[in-house]
Amino acid sequence: MMHVLNGILIVLGLALFEIVSSIDNAVINAEILNTMSAKGRKWFLLWGFIFAVVVMRGLLPWLIIHCARHSAPLLLGIGGTFLLILFLQWLLFSGKKEDAAGEHFFLKKYQSDFAKIFYLEVIDAAFSIDGVVGAFAFTLSVPYILIGNGIGAYVLRQLTVKNIETIQKYSFLKDGAMYAILALSIIMILGACGYQIPEWVSPAAMIIIVGFFFLKSRK
C-alpha cells in the first residue's frame, strides 16, 4: 500500500514540476499557436504531444539512465549541479528581457503551419532539458518519469490552447518553479554524496514550494 502511495506521489510531483517549469514554453507556444490554423493546432496537440512524450520524456531519460546505470551518483551529481546553475542563472540574470529563442525572427521568416510545428517541437526539446534532469531527483524509474511528465505535458498543452491568460496571471509560479529546482538540485547533490533521501521528499518539497507561490500569486 505504501509503495502504491509513494508511486502516486512521485507521479503527481513529476506532473506538477513539468507544468510549472514549462510556463515560459507555454507562453511561446500560445503566441505561435494563435497564428496557426485549427488543423495545425490539432496536429500539434496530438502528434506533437506524442513526439514530446515518447522521445523527450521517455527515450531521452532511458538513454541517460542506461548510459549511467553503473554510476547513479555521478548522474545525480551532474544533474544536481546543472539545476543549481540553472537556478543561479535565473536568480542573477532574470532581469534580462530577451527575445526567447528568436521566435519573432522565426514568425517573420517562416509562416507555414508545418514550419511552425517543427519550430515548436525544437523549442519543446530545448525547454524539456531541465524537466528531464529534474525528474531524476524524483526517481530513476523511466515508467514513472514517462507517466508523470506525460501528464504534466498534456495538461500544459491543453492550458496553452484554452487558458494561457489565466496561467500568466499567476505571476509567482515561475519563481516557485525555480525555487523548486533549487530544492531538487540540493536533493540530487546530497544523493550523489551518498545520503539516502526518501523518494517522497522530492515530490513533497515540490508540492509545498509550488503551493506556497501559487497562494502568493492568488493574493
C-alpha positions in Angstrom: 0.0 0.0 0.0 2.8 2.4 0.9 4.6 1.6 -2.4 1.5 2.5 -4.3 1.0 5.8 -2.4 4.7 6.6 -2.9 4.3 6.0 -6.7 1.2 8.2 -6.9 3.1 11.0 -5.0 6.1 10.7 -7.4 3.8 10.9 -10.5 2.0 13.9 -9.0 5.2 15.6 -8.2 6.6 15.0 -11.7 3.5 16.3 -13.3 3.5 19.4 -11.2 7.2 20.0 -11.9 6.6 19.6 -15.6 3.8 22.1 -15.6 5.4 24.9 -13.6 8.9 24.5 -15.1 7.5 24.9 -18.6 5.4 28.0 -18.2 7.8 30.0 -20.4 7.4 27.3 -23.1 3.6 27.5 -22.8 3.7 31.3 -23.4 5.8 30.9 -26.5 3.6 28.0 -27.7 0.5 30.1 -27.2 1.9 33.0 -29.2 2.7 30.8 -32.2 -0.4 28.6 -32.0 -2.6 31.7 -32.3 -1.1 32.3 -35.8 -1.9 28.7 -36.9 -5.0 27.1 -38.5 -7.3 24.9 -36.4 -6.0 21.9 -38.2 -2.4 22.8 -37.4 -3.2 23.3 -33.8 -4.9 19.9 -33.6 -1.9 18.3 -35.3 0.5 19.9 -32.8 -1.6 18.8 -29.8 -1.9 15.2 -31.0 1.3 14.2 -32.9 3.5 16.9 -31.4 2.4 15.7 -27.9 3.2 12.1 -28.8 6.7 13.0 -30.0 7.4 15.2 -27.0 6.3 12.5 -24.5 7.8 9.4 -26.2 11.1 11.0 -27.3 11.9 13.7 -24.8 10.2 12.3 -21.7 10.6 8.6 -22.4 13.5 7.8 -24.7 15.9 10.5 -23.6 15.6 9.7 -19.8 16.0 6.0 -20.7 19.2 6.7 -22.7 20.6 8.8 -19.9 19.9 6.2 -17.2 21.1 3.4 -19.5 24.4 5.1 -20.1 24.9 5.9 -16.5 23.3 2.8 -14.9 26.5 1.9 -13.1 27.2 5.4 -11.9 24.0 6.7 -10.4 25.8 9.1 -8.0 27.6 10.7 -11.0 24.3 11.1 -12.8 22.7 12.7 -9.7 25.8 14.9 -9.2 25.9 16.2 -12.7 22.1 16.7 -12.8 22.0 18.5 -9.4 24.9 20.8 -10.5 23.1 21.6 -13.7 19.9 22.5 -11.9 21.8 24.6 -9.3 23.5 26.6 -12.2 20.1 27.0 -13.8 18.7 28.4 -10.6 21.6 30.8 -10.1 21.4 32.0 -13.7 17.7 32.8 -13.1 18.4 34.5 -9.8 21.2 36.7 -11.1 20.2 37.4 -14.6 16.4 37.1 -14.9 16.1 40.8 -15.4 17.1 40.5 -19.0 14.3 40.9 -21.4 15.5 38.9 -24.4 13.6 37.5 -27.4 13.1 33.9 -26.2 14.9 31.7 -28.7 14.3 34.1 -31.6 10.6 33.4 -32.1 9.9 36.8 -33.6 12.5 36.3 -36.3 11.0 32.8 -37.0 7.5 34.1 -37.3 8.6 36.7 -39.8 10.5 34.3 -42.0 8.5 31.0 -41.9 4.7 31.2 -41.9 3.6 27.7 -42.8 1.9 25.5 -40.1 4.5 22.7 -40.8 7.4 25.1 -40.2 5.8 26.4 -37.0 5.1 22.9 -35.7 8.7 21.9 -36.3 9.8 25.0 -34.5 7.6 24.3 -31.6 9.0 20.8 -31.3 12.5 22.2 -31.3 11.6 24.7 -28.6 9.9 22.0 -26.6 13.0 19.9 -26.7 15.2 22.8 -25.5 12.8 23.6 -22.7 12.5 19.9 -21.7 16.1 19.5 -20.6 15.6 20.9 -17.1 12.4 18.9 -16.7 14.2 15.7 -17.8 17.1 16.3 -15.5 14.9 17.4 -12.6 12.9 14.2 -13.0 15.9 12.2 -11.7 15.5 13.9 -8.3 12.1 12.2 -8.0 13.0 8.8 -9.4 15.3 6.9 -11.8 12.3 4.8 -13.0 11.6 5.6 -16.6 7.9 4.5 -16.5 7.3 6.9 -13.6 9.1 9.7 -15.5 7.1 8.9 -18.7 3.7 8.9 -16.9 4.3 11.9 -14.6 6.0 14.2 -17.2 3.5 13.0 -19.8 0.5 14.0 -17.7 2.2 17.4 -17.0 2.9 18.0 -20.7 -0.7 17.1 -21.6 -2.2 19.4 -19.0 0.1 22.2 -20.0 -0.7 21.9 -23.7 -4.4 22.0 -23.0 -4.0 25.1 -20.9 -1.8 26.7 -23.6 -4.6 26.4 -26.1 -7.6 27.2 -23.9 -6.5 29.3 -21.0 -2.9 30.6 -21.2 -4.0 34.0 -20.0 -5.1 32.5 -16.6 -1.6 30.9 -16.2 0.1 34.3 -16.9 -2.0 35.9 -14.1 -0.2 33.7 -11.5 2.9 35.8 -11.7 4.9 34.0 -9.0 4.5 30.5 -10.4 7.8 30.8 -12.3 9.5 31.8 -9.1 8.1 28.7 -7.5 9.4 26.6 -10.3 12.9 28.0 -9.9 13.0 27.5 -6.1 11.7 24.0 -6.6 14.6 23.5 -9.0 16.9 24.7 -6.2 15.4 22.2 -3.8 15.7 19.4 -6.3 19.4 20.3 -7.1 20.2 20.1 -3.4 18.4 16.7 -3.1 20.3 15.3 -6.1 23.7 16.6 -4.9 23.1 15.0 -1.4 22.1 11.8 -3.1 25.3 11.9 -5.2 27.3 12.3 -1.9 25.8 9.1 -0.5 22.9 10.4 1.6 19.8 8.2 1.4 16.9 10.6 0.6 13.5 9.0 0.7 11.6 9.2 -2.6 8.7 11.1 -1.1 10.9 14.0 -0.2 11.3 15.4 -3.7 7.5 15.4 -4.6 6.6 16.7 -1.2 9.1 19.6 -1.5 7.8 20.3 -5.0 4.1 20.5 -3.8 4.9 22.6 -0.8 7.1 25.1 -2.7 4.8 25.5 -5.7 1.7 25.6 -3.4 3.3 28.5 -1.5 4.0 30.5 -4.6 0.6 29.7 -6.0 -1.1 31.1 -2.9 1.2 34.1 -3.1 0.1 34.7 -6.7 -3.6 34.4 -5.6 -3.0 37.2 -3.1 
